[in-house]
């Protein structure tokens, strides 16, 4: 039965073998009939792939009976069980496909109902053998291995392979190693690649499912914290508050037995006179003895291999080692004797220092006081500090929300505008990019002459100005973003400068940008003689400070933008300066060198305080918005919290990072601070500072944020908080900026 012929006869009704009065098994809508009669789908072809040589377009019931009888006649002959099984299966396939796709040709007969389980095949088991889940050893002595759906015997395949045939098959068949015998049907099955992988995984002790992750974080359904509500609030049973009749019967039986004298009450103990041992205090083993705190003498260490009369050769010293031992002081010697070898125990001489060592041992026991260590019984729960739960300290950033991509080299520095709408980032690729915070869209790119070491947005909300440290210059840039009146007023403010009549000597040169630089947004250029490290603004927005890579007294400079005036506040250098900071409220100036942080009063022009960082190399500092607490990060992966009113030493040192700290930052409004490290993580901590001066700050780590990939052993290079939201930005060596919300 050809595939196309079967389709035409069953659906079109005009095939050669069909009659006009035949009715199809199921009638399709007109559009479907027209569309499906044109060509076959892939699924139809695959369905008819095994029926191409059957010889007719459809099979009637009479033909089926003839066909069946023919098969039975053949089966009565000398057919082996293998061929009989194959014939039976092919016959059933033909029947099922003809009933689904063909039509019945007897007009007097009603169409047969379709069996929905005809095509129900399963990959898991062979449906031919319906013997059930029983031991197959029961069929060992029989020629069959089960029964089919019609109750006929299924004969086992003839397996006449001897050892030689098996060996040849093993040598010649490339799939011999993946062929197994199915004990239910006795058929050789070739395992697929997926099944072989499954076997390998199970042999290695792994899980069968490839996608199963055995290391998922466990959900702590029953936590260690005691809850006020019960897990199940099931009401108590009625029997729990009604007196039990069974107990009443037991009590009445016991009362009756006591009355009858069957159960006698316990006799009261006779009061014996209280004697005591007169000599108990003399017994050292007694509890009442005088030596209640007797401490046994410590035992001598057991002899080792080197003290044997016949030690192994590796324990015998060479001549050089003997000479070195003799030249050492007796207190410095590892052993107080030289190991020697003797043939037998009879040849071992007397030890000359035996009496001397016994005497020293007695002196040690007599003169050296021994003390019994009293173990303190402490509840382990009391040793754990009572910290609040992180969910009670929200809000704080928990997930990565946006990634700002566009830089081609590592991003060194970040700064957010006072309004929180714009973000500036400086990179080693020689560009400064301005981003819109909420959309991660790059709105402006400013090319500069070299790598951007530091940048800072002016904190004054009435001024639109960014200070950028590039090579040996500070660029004051008006990015012209946001309110047009705002950045227009900034240009007017800078253009209103009137130069003084007398030029004063300055350590730097102030220049106005012209031409192409001015069109990009650069307004002023402050040229220093040496490479710059940092630029930072005062809270009022007029003064800014810079740090130069130099060891002279000119490495820290303070500039006034409105008057274009610069000065060096120090006469001599106190070490290599790493970072500087202005106090947000008072006229204090913080200067961080490698190991110390000095606090200067700019009005009195004197040193107020010198903080000891207790670390090898300070990398970054940040000041609390109230100005009374300071955090300092270091390259030896420590973060130190200073309470300026408390001490010059750290109040708390945190060692949460595994690599060098690159940046630390406080949030302007929320009690949060963050630290970025070369391990690629940003750790956000809750740092609550109380108005009560007697209460210590509360420091609780709440979240570890990861997302940056390590590049050249560098991770997170800068962190900065959003001015109004509990969001944190991080700049990484993987040339991305990430926002965590």
C-alpha positions in Angstrom: 0.0 0.0 0.0 1.7 3.2 -1.2 1.6 6.1 1.1 0.2 8.4 -1.5 -2.4 5.9 -2.6 -3.6 5.3 0.9 -4.1 9.0 1.4 -5.9 9.4 -1.9 -8.3 6.5 -1.4 -9.2 7.3 2.2 -9.6 11.0 1.9 -10.5 11.7 -1.7 -12.7 8.7 -2.1 -11.7 8.1 -5.7 -8.9 5.6 -5.3 -8.7 2.5 -7.5 -9.5 0.0 -4.8 -12.2 1.9 -3.0 -15.9 2.0 -3.6 -18.2 5.0 -3.9 -20.4 3.9 -1.0 -17.5 3.5 1.5 -17.5 5.9 4.4 -14.3 7.3 6.0 -13.5 6.6 9.6 -13.4 10.3 10.5 -14.5 13.3 8.3 -12.3 16.3 8.2 -13.4 19.9 7.5 -13.4 21.0 3.9 -10.4 23.2 4.1 -8.3 20.6 5.9 -9.3 17.9 3.3 -8.2 20.1 0.4 -5.0 21.1 2.1 -4.0 17.7 3.2 -4.7 15.9 -0.1 -2.1 17.9 -1.9 1.0 16.7 -0.1 2.1 14.7 2.8 3.6 16.1 6.0 6.7 14.6 7.5 4.7 12.8 10.2 2.4 11.1 7.6 5.4 9.9 5.7 7.0 8.5 8.8 3.8 6.8 9.7 3.6 5.0 6.3 7.3 4.3 6.0 7.0 0.6 6.9 3.9 -0.1 4.6 5.3 0.6 1.1 5.3 -2.9 -0.3 2.0 -4.3 0.9 0.5 -4.3 -2.6 -3.0 -2.8 -2.3 -4.5 0.5 -1.3 -6.7 -0.9 1.5 -7.5 -4.2 3.1 -11.0 -5.4 3.8 -12.0 -7.7 6.6 -12.2 -10.7 4.3 -8.7 -10.0 3.0 -7.6 -9.8 6.6 -9.0 -13.2 7.3 -7.3 -14.7 4.2 -4.1 -12.9 5.3 -4.4 -14.3 8.8 -5.0 -17.8 7.6 -2.0 -17.6 5.3 0.1 -16.5 8.2 -1.2 -19.4 10.3 -0.5 -21.9 7.5 3.0 -20.6 7.3 3.4 -20.7 11.0 2.4 -24.4 11.0 5.5 -25.1 8.9 9.1 -25.1 9.9 9.3 -21.4 10.9 11.7 -20.7 13.8 10.3 -18.7 16.7 12.3 -15.6 15.6 10.5 -15.4 12.2 7.2 -16.2 13.9 7.7 -13.2 16.2 8.6 -10.8 13.4 5.6 -12.0 11.3 3.3 -11.4 14.2 4.6 -7.9 14.8 4.4 -6.9 11.1 0.9 -8.3 10.9 -0.3 -6.2 13.8 1.4 -3.1 12.4 -0.4 -3.5 9.1 -3.7 -4.0 10.8 -3.3 -1.0 13.0 -2.2 1.4 10.2 -4.9 0.2 7.9 -7.6 0.8 10.5 -6.3 4.3 11.2 -5.7 5.5 7.6 -7.8 3.2 5.4 -11.5 2.8 5.0 -13.9 -0.2 5.3 -15.2 -1.5 1.9 -18.2 -3.4 3.1 -21.2 -1.1 2.7 -23.4 -3.2 5.0 -21.0 -3.0 7.8 -20.7 0.0 10.2 -17.2 1.6 10.4 -15.1 0.1 13.1 -14.4 2.3 16.1 -10.8 3.5 16.3 -8.7 2.0 19.1 -6.8 4.9 20.7 -4.2 2.6 22.2 -3.1 1.1 18.9 -0.2 3.6 18.4 0.5 3.9 22.1 4.2 2.8 22.1 6.6 3.3 25.0 10.3 3.7 24.9 10.7 2.5 28.4 9.6 -1.1 28.0 8.8 -3.6 25.2 5.1 -4.0 25.0 5.3 -7.4 23.3 6.3 -9.2 26.4 3.4 -8.8 28.9 4.7 -11.4 31.4 4.8 -8.8 34.2 7.4 -8.0 36.8 8.4 -11.5 37.8 11.8 -13.3 38.0 12.7 -14.5 34.5 14.4 -17.6 36.1 10.9 -19.2 36.1 11.1 -19.4 32.2 14.6 -21.0 32.1 13.4 -24.5 31.2 10.8 -23.3 28.7 11.2 -22.4 25.0 9.1 -19.2 25.5 9.7 -16.1 27.6 6.2 -14.8 28.0 2.8 -14.2 26.4 1.5 -11.5 24.0 -1.7 -9.5 24.3 -3.6 -12.4 22.7 -2.4 -15.0 25.1 0.0 -16.6 22.6 3.5 -17.7 23.6 6.4 -15.5 22.8 9.3 -17.7 21.9 12.8 -16.8 22.9 15.3 -16.0 20.2 17.5 -18.9 19.2 20.9 -18.1 20.7 23.3 -20.7 19.4 26.5 -18.6 19.8 29.4 -20.5 21.3 32.5 -18.9 22.8 34.2 -18.6 19.3 31.2 -16.7 17.8 31.2 -14.4 20.8 34.9 -13.7 20.4 34.6 -13.0 16.7 31.7 -10.7 17.3 33.7 -8.9 20.0 36.6 -8.4 17.6 34.5 -7.5 14.5 31.5 -5.5 15.8 32.5 -1.9 16.7 29.3 -1.6 18.9 30.0 -4.8 20.9 31.0 -2.8 24.0 27.6 -1.0 24.0 25.4 -4.0 23.3 23.5 -5.6 26.2 20.9 -8.4 26.4 17.4 -7.6 27.5 16.4 -10.3 30.0 12.7 -9.7 29.5 12.7 -10.3 25.7 16.1 -11.9 25.2 17.0 -9.4 22.4 20.3 -7.7 22.1 19.9 -3.9 22.5 22.5 -1.3 21.3 22.7 1.5 23.9 22.5 5.1 22.7 25.0 7.8 23.5 22.7 9.2 26.2 22.3 5.8 27.8 26.0 5.2 27.8 26.6 8.6 29.4 24.0 7.8 32.0 25.8 4.5 32.8 29.1 6.3 33.1 27.6 9.0 35.4 26.1 6.3 37.7 29.4 4.4 37.8 31.2 7.6 38.9 28.6 8.0 41.7 27.0 11.1 40.0 23.3 11.8 39.6 21.5 10.4 36.6 20.0 13.8 35.5 22.6 16.0 33.9 20.8 19.2 34.9 20.5 18.2 38.6 22.6 20.5 40.8 23.5 18.7 44.1 25.1 21.9 45.5 22.0 24.1 45.5 21.7 26.1 48.7 19.6 24.3 51.3 16.4 25.9 52.4 16.4 26.1 56.2 12.7 25.3 56.8 13.3 24.7 60.6 15.8 27.4 61.5 17.6 27.7 64.8 15.6 30.7 65.8 12.7 30.0 68.1 9.5 31.3 66.7 6.5 32.6 68.7 3.9 30.7 66.5 3.8 26.9 66.4 4.5 25.1 63.2 1.1 23.3 63.4 -1.8 25.0 65.3 -3.9 21.9 65.6 -6.5 22.1 68.4 -6.0 19.7 71.3 -7.9 16.4 71.4 -11.0 16.0 73.6 -9.3 13.2 75.5 -6.5 15.5 76.6 -8.8 17.3 79.1 -11.3 14.6 80.0 -10.4 12.1 82.8 -9.6 8.7 81.4 -11.9 5.8 82.3 -9.1 3.3 81.8 -7.0 5.0 84.4 -10.0 5.2 86.7 -10.3 1.4 86.5 -6.6 0.9 87.2 -6.7 3.2 90.2 -9.7 1.4 91.6 -8.0 -2.0 91.2 -4.9 -0.7 93.0 -7.0 0.7 95.9 -8.8 -2.6 96.2 -5.5 -4.6 96.3 -4.1 -2.3 99.0 -7.3 -2.7 101.1 -7.1 -6.5 100.7 -3.5 -6.5 101.7 -2.2 -7.8 98.4 0.0 -4.7 97.9 1.9 -3.6 100.9 3.3 -0.1 101.2 7.0 0.5 101.4 8.5 0.3 104.9 9.9 3.6 106.2 13.7 3.6 106.4 15.1 3.4 109.9 17.2 6.4 111.0 20.7 5.1 111.4 23.2 7.1 113.6 25.4 9.3 111.4 29.0 7.9 111.8 31.9 9.4 110.0 35.5 8.3 109.3 37.9 9.9 111.7 40.9 9.4 109.4 39.3 10.3 106.1 41.2 13.6 105.9 44.5 11.7 105.9 43.6 9.7 102.8 44.8 11.6 99.7 42.3 9.7 97.5 39.3 10.7 99.7 37.0 13.6 98.7 37.5 15.0 102.2 41.3 14.7 102.0 43.6 17.6 102.4 44.9 17.4 98.9 41.7 18.4 97.1 43.6 20.2 94.3 46.3 17.5 93.9 47.8 17.7 90.4 49.5 14.6 89.1 53.0 15.0 87.8 53.3 15.4 84.0 54.6 12.3 82.3 57.9 12.1 80.4 57.5 11.9 76.6 57.9 8.3 75.3 61.3 7.4 73.7 61.4 7.6 69.9 63.4 5.8 67.2 66.6 7.8 67.9 66.7 6.4 71.5 66.8 2.8 70.2 69.9 0.7 70.7 69.7 -0.2 67.0 68.1 2.9 65.3 67.3 3.0 61.6 70.2 4.4 59.5 68.4 7.7 58.8 68.4 8.5 62.5 72.2 8.1 62.9 74.1 11.4 62.6 77.0 12.0 60.2 80.3 13.3 61.2 79.4 16.8 60.3 76.2 16.6 62.3 78.1 15.2 65.3 80.6 18.1 65.1 77.7 20.7 64.9 76.0 19.1 67.8 79.1 19.3 70.0 79.5 23.0 69.1 75.9 23.9 70.1 74.9 25.2 73.5 73.2 22.5 75.6 70.0 24.5 75.7 69.9 24.8 71.9 70.4 21.1 71.2 67.4 19.3 69.7 68.5 16.1 71.4 70.6 15.9 74.6 72.4 12.7 73.4 73.9 11.4 70.2 72.1 8.3 68.8 74.4 5.3 68.5 74.1 1.8 67.0 74.8 -1.5 68.9 74.7 -5.0 67.6 72.7 -6.4 70.5 71.2 -5.3 73.8 74.1 -6.9 75.8 76.6 -4.4 74.3 74.7 -1.3 75.3 76.8 0.5 78.0 75.5 2.4 81.0 74.1 5.9 80.3 76.5 8.3 81.9 73.9 11.1 82.4 71.2 8.9 84.0 71.5 10.1 87.6 72.0 13.7 86.4 68.7 13.6 84.4 66.8 11.9 87.2 68.0 14.7 89.6 66.9 17.4 87.1 63.5 15.7 86.8 63.0 15.7 90.6 64.0 19.4 90.7 61.5 20.2 88.0 58.7 18.5 89.9 59.7 20.0 93.2 60.5 23.6 92.2 58.2 24.3 89.2 54.6 25.1 90.4 51.8 23.3 88.7 48.3 24.7 88.3 45.0 23.1 87.5 43.2 24.9 84.7 39.6 25.6 85.8 37.3 25.1 82.9 34.7 27.9 82.7 31.2 26.7 81.9 30.0 29.1 79.3 26.9 28.8 77.2 28.0 28.7 73.5 25.0 30.9 72.6 26.4 33.7 74.8 29.7 33.8 72.9 27.9 34.7 69.6 27.2 38.4 69.3 23.5 39.3 69.2 23.3 40.8 65.7 20.1 41.9 64.1 18.8 40.0 61.1 19.7 41.5 57.7 16.0 41.7 56.7 15.4 44.0 59.6 18.1 46.4 58.3 16.6 46.9 54.9 16.8 48.8 52.5 20.2 47.9 51.1 21.2 46.8 47.6 20.7 43.1 46.9 20.6 42.4 43.1 22.4 43.6 40.0 20.0 45.8 38.1 22.0 47.3 35.2 25.3 46.9 33.5 26.8 50.0 31.8 28.9 48.8 28.8 31.0 50.9 26.4 34.5 51.2 27.8 37.2 49.2 26.2 39.7 49.2 29.2 39.4 49.0 32.9 37.2 51.6 34.6 39.1 53.4 37.4 36.7 55.9 38.8 33.0 56.8 39.2 31.0 59.8 40.3 27.3 60.5 40.5 25.7 63.9 40.0 24.0 65.6 43.0 20.6 65.0 41.5 21.3 61.3 41.0 20.3 61.3 37.3 23.7 61.2 35.7 26.8 59.0 36.2 30.3 59.8 35.1 33.0 57.1 34.6 36.6 57.4 33.7 38.7 54.7 32.1 42.2 53.8 31.0 40.9 53.8 27.4 41.2 57.6 27.4 37.5 58.5 27.6 35.1 59.9 30.2 31.5 58.6 29.6 28.4 60.2 31.0 25.5 57.8 31.5 21.8 58.1 32.3 21.5 56.2 35.6 18.0 54.7 35.1 18.5 53.5 31.5 22.2 52.7 31.3 22.4 54.8 28.1 25.6 56.6 27.3 24.6 60.2 26.6 28.0 61.7 26.1 31.6 60.6 25.6 34.5 62.9 26.3 37.9 61.8 24.8 40.9 63.0 26.9 44.7 62.8 26.4 45.4 59.8 28.6 44.1 57.5 31.3 41.6 59.0 33.7 43.0 58.6 37.3 40.2 60.3 39.2 37.0 62.3 38.6 34.6 64.0 41.0 31.2 65.7 40.3 30.8 69.0 42.1 28.5 68.4 45.1 26.8 71.8 44.8 23.4 71.1 43.2 23.3 74.7 41.7 26.5 74.0 39.6 27.0 71.5 36.8 30.7 70.9 36.9 33.0 67.8 36.9 36.6 67.7 37.9 38.7 65.1 35.9 42.3 64.2 36.7 44.1 63.2 33.5 47.9 62.7 33.3 49.3 66.1 34.7 46.1 68.2 34.4 42.8 68.7 36.1 40.0 69.4 33.6 36.9 71.3 34.8 34.2 70.1 32.5 30.6 71.3 32.0 28.9 68.2 30.6 25.8 70.3 29.7 23.3 67.6 31.0 20.0 68.1 32.6 18.5 71.5 33.2 19.6 74.0 30.5 19.3 76.9 33.0 21.6 75.1 35.4 24.5 74.4 33.0 24.0 77.9 31.4 24.4 79.5 34.9 27.6 77.4 35.4 29.2 78.9 32.3 28.1 82.4 33.3 29.7 81.8 36.8 33.0 80.7 35.2 33.0 83.5 32.6 32.5 86.1 35.3 36.0 85.7 36.6 38.1 89.0 36.6 41.8 88.4 36.8 43.7 90.3 39.6 45.9 93.3 38.7 48.9 91.7 40.2 49.8 88.1 39.3 50.5 86.0 42.4 53.0 83.1 42.1 51.2 79.8 42.1 52.4 76.2 42.1 50.1 75.4 39.1 48.9 77.1 35.9 45.3 77.9 35.2 44.2 78.0 31.5 40.9 78.6 29.7 39.9 75.9 27.2 39.6 77.1 23.6 38.5 75.8 20.3 37.7 72.1 20.1 38.2 71.4 23.8 35.6 74.1 24.7 33.1 72.6 22.2 33.5 69.2 24.0 32.6 70.8 27.3 36.1 71.6 28.9 36.0 75.0 30.5 39.2 75.3 32.6 42.6 73.4 32.6 44.7 73.3 35.8 48.2 72.2 34.7 50.4 70.5 37.4 54.0 69.6 36.8 53.6 65.9 37.7 51.1 63.1 37.3 47.9 63.3 39.4 46.4 60.7 41.7 43.1 62.2 43.0 40.8 65.1 42.8 38.1 65.8 45.4 35.6 68.6 46.1 34.7 70.5 49.2 31.0 70.2 50.2 30.3 73.9 49.3 31.5 73.3 45.8 34.1 76.1 45.4 37.3 74.5 46.7 38.8 71.3 45.4 42.0 69.4 46.4 44.4 67.4 44.3 47.1 64.8 45.1 50.2 64.6 42.9 52.6 61.6 42.6 55.5 63.3 44.3 57.3 63.2 47.6 57.8 66.9 48.0 55.6 69.3 50.1 53.7 70.2 46.8 52.0 66.8 46.6 48.8 68.1 48.1 47.3 71.3 46.7 44.0 73.2 47.4 42.4 75.2 44.6 39.6 77.7 44.5 37.6 77.5 41.3 35.9 80.9 41.5 39.1 82.9 42.0 41.4 80.5 40.0 43.8 80.4 42.9 45.9 77.5 44.1 48.1 77.0 47.2 50.1 74.3 49.0 48.9 73.9 52.6 52.0 72.1 53.8 55.6 73.3 54.2 57.2 69.8 54.3 56.2 66.3 53.4 55.0 63.8 56.0 55.2 60.8 53.7 53.7 59.6 50.4 50.1 60.9 50.4 47.5 58.4 49.2 44.1 60.2 49.6 42.8 63.5 50.9 39.3 64.5 52.1 37.4 67.6 53.2 35.2 67.4 56.3 31.5 67.9 55.3 30.7 70.3 58.1 33.8 71.6 59.9 37.1 73.1 58.6 39.0 69.9 58.9 41.2 68.3 56.2 42.1 64.6 56.2 45.4 63.5 54.7 46.0 59.7 54.4 49.6 58.5 54.0 50.7 54.8 53.8 50.1 54.0 57.5 48.6 57.1 59.1 45.7 59.5 58.6 46.3 63.0 59.8 43.5 65.4 60.6 44.3 69.1 60.1 42.4 72.2 61.2 42.5 74.6 58.2 41.4 77.6 60.2 44.0 77.2 63.0 46.5 75.6 60.6 47.5 72.9 63.0 47.5 69.1 63.3 44.5 68.0 65.3 44.7 64.3 65.3 46.8 61.4 64.0 45.0 58.2 63.4 46.9 54.8 63.3 45.4 52.7 60.6 47.1 49.4 61.8 47.6 48.3 58.2 50.5 48.0 55.8 49.3 50.4 53.0 46.2 52.6 53.0 44.3 52.6 49.7 41.1 54.6 50.3 39.2 56.6 52.9 35.6 57.7 53.3 34.0 59.9 55.9 30.5 59.5 57.4 28.1 62.3 56.5 27.9 63.4 60.1 31.7 63.7 60.1 32.4 61.8 63.4 33.3 58.4 61.9 35.8 57.4 59.2 36.5 54.1 57.3 39.8 53.3 55.7 40.5 50.4 53.3 44.0 48.9 52.8 45.8 46.8 50.3 46.2 44.0 53.0 42.5 43.4 52.7 41.5 45.1 56.0 38.8 47.7 56.5 39.2 49.9 59.7 36.4 51.9 61.2 37.5 54.9 63.3 35.3 56.7 65.8 37.0 60.1 65.8 35.6 61.0 69.3 36.7 57.7 70.8 40.3 57.0 70.0 43.1 57.3 67.4 43.1 53.6 66.9 40.4 51.6 65.0 37.1 50.9 66.8 36.6 47.9 64.6 38.7 46.1 61.9 36.8 44.0 59.3 38.5 41.3 57.4 35.7 40.1 55.1 37.6 40.5 51.7 40.1 38.0 50.5 42.1 40.4 48.4 43.2 44.1 48.4 40.6 46.8 49.0 40.5 49.4 46.3 37.6 51.6 47.3 35.3 52.4 50.3 32.2 54.6 50.4 29.5 55.9 52.8 25.9 56.5 51.7 24.9 60.2 52.1 21.6 59.4 53.9 21.1 55.7 54.7 23.2 53.9 57.4 25.2 52.0 54.7 28.8 51.7 53.7 30.4 49.5 51.0 33.9 48.3 50.1 35.2 47.0 46.7 38.0 44.6 46.4 40.3 42.8 44.0 38.4 39.5 44.7 35.6 40.9 42.4 33.0 41.5 45.2 31.4 44.5 46.8 30.4 44.0 50.5 27.6 46.2 51.7 27.5 46.7 55.5 25.0 48.4 57.8 26.7 51.1 59.8 24.4 52.8 62.2 25.8 55.8 64.1 23.6 56.9 67.1 23.1 60.4 68.4 23.7 59.1 71.9 27.5 59.4 72.3 27.5 56.6 74.9 26.2 54.1 72.4 28.8 52.5 70.1 28.1 52.3 66.3 26.4 49.2 65.0 28.3 47.5 62.2 26.6 44.5 60.5 27.7 43.0 57.1 24.4 42.5 55.2 25.2 41.5 51.5 28.0 40.3 49.3 27.5 41.6 45.7 29.3 39.7 42.9 29.2 40.3 39.1 32.6 41.6 38.0 35.0 39.3 36.3 38.7 39.3 37.4 40.9 40.9 34.8 44.7 40.9 35.2 44.1 40.0 38.9 42.1 43.2 39.4 38.5 43.2 40.5 36.4 46.2 41.7 38.3 49.5 41.4 35.7 52.0 42.7 32.4 52.0 44.5 30.0 55.0 44.9 26.5 55.2 46.3 23.5 56.9 44.7 22.8 60.3 46.5 19.2 59.5 47.4 18.4 55.8 46.7 19.9 52.7 48.5 21.8 51.8 45.3 25.5 51.3 44.8 27.6 51.6 41.6 30.8 49.6 41.1 33.5 50.0 38.5 35.5 47.0 37.5 38.6 46.0 35.6 36.4 44.1 33.2 35.5 47.5 31.5 32.0 47.5 32.9 30.1 49.6 35.5 27.4 47.8 37.4 24.4 49.1 39.4 23.1 47.1 42.3 19.7 47.9 43.7 
